[in-house]
Amino acid sequence: MSTAVETEHSWALSAENLTKEFGEGSQRTIALDGVTLRVRPGEFVTVVGTSGCGKSTLLNVFAGLDDPTAGVVTRGAKPALMFQDATLLPWLTARRNVELALKLTGVGKSERRSRAQELLAAVRLEGWEDKKPHELSGGMRQRVALARCLAQNTSIILMDEPLGALDAMTRDHLHDEIESIVRDRGLTVVFVTHNMREAVRLADRVVLMGSGRILHEQEVGLSRPRAMDSADVAERAHDLTARLKAGGTVLRGVDS
Amino acid sequence: MTATLVSTQVQTSEGRTPSKSGARRAWAWSWPKLLAIAIVLAIWQIIYWSGWRPSYVFPSPLETFAELGEMIRTGRFWSALGTTLSRAAIGFGAALVVGTAIGILVARLTPLRLAVGSLITGLQTMPSIAWFPFAILIFGLNEQAILFVVILGAAPSIANGVISGIDHVPPAYSRLGRVLGAGPVSMYRDIVLPAALPTYVSGLTQGWAFAWRSLMAGELLVIIAEKPSLGAQLEFARQFSQASTLLATMIVILVVGMLVDALFSYASRSLRRSRGLETT
């Protein structure tokens, strides 16, 4: 674990010796096994691992959707969560999806429309406000989901493989947009992915997980802007993939 | 020059295509129905020609439709139709309120679901006509007896539509609600109930079918003096052996039932289409 992390005292998010078990008796599975992860305010952390390694469970515990079996979670603010499939409500337009988040955050009715409009403009969806989710592309739906996260007016956003189903070009555009929004607003992000290059492209720090444990953490240290297909991102991703494999797991389908 | 020509051709083609395809769609939609009606009428006419039953018991399609034409020109028919439709509206409206409230409570409260969940399905399968002797005993031969049975006929289907709709709300929506900070009220108002709406509308469609059947059974059994209704008209036509009036009234009952069902189907399709669940 990085010593730089341990010298920090004020964490945006922290998990201390976290354990999460599902089921009982012979059906018992351990999804998280003594995970300790601390995230600095304004830090972009990506969590990488194979399916079933516990990365999404960790995110759910951070989001407050699951309670840990043991251990302590502290949150500097109530986090927003961006789901893998956007999870927009299909009966609401893009703007009304964002307005719902504003409403539940306590924003008055008179302000909601203009605030939603601003947030959708921030994710470059001007002119698409009145479209229903099924009338939008996968990338646009994730942009709406990002605007909805921003509507929650929180400093922490958790992202659960939000770009996994998108084509490479859309994903690259969204990388740029997420990076710029996160930087401009000083957000803290925990981003779960199984794509090592994506993890290196976005992160200040990459966390490798396997079998419910943290196998390795590494500050990326590359200057920004970065590109998925650049040599230094590819090289770093290659090294981290080797570390992940050495940690006892085989990363399938990884783009490194 | 070539460009202008191509452009003109495209415009002409675009101008014609929608109306052509619209007419084609209307024809594609209507011809199977028209064919089905033609086949039914042909079979009816053949049976009539066969002399299977005398014409005063089994009239021809022509006699029946002539009678229907006469019937709809009388004030008594419209008064009967008005009574029946207002009973259907009041009964179905009350069933909607009762069924929706019970559905939400049963879906929300586990002990209530354990207590009455299977009873609701049991009530749904129980023939509503079986309730009439009891309803007549309790309320007498009056409107309340009819409405009581209409409500009992329709409410279980509506309640089951609500329960099933809520049960099948994707878990991701509930998780989203929790992440957005929705309390119990807003979780239901903003997420669960709108998500359950398509299944609820299916429950309403089924509820309408049960309400309409129950109402017809009720009007046949509970005949109120000076209150003409379609059911009473059927019963009187049978008593006076007016077969063509009887069949004409049956056609009206069938058409009203189908029209209301078509309204529900249209609402259901529009709802699903607006959510991207149906493309055509």
Interface residues (C-beta under 8 A of the other chain):
Chain A: A63 G64 L65 K78 A80 L81 F83 D85 T87 L89 P90 W91 L100 A101 K103 L104 T105 K132 P133 H134 E135 R148 Q152
Chain B: A172 Y173 R175 L176 R178 V179 L180 G181 A182 S186 D190 I191 P194 A195 L197 S274 R275 G276 L277
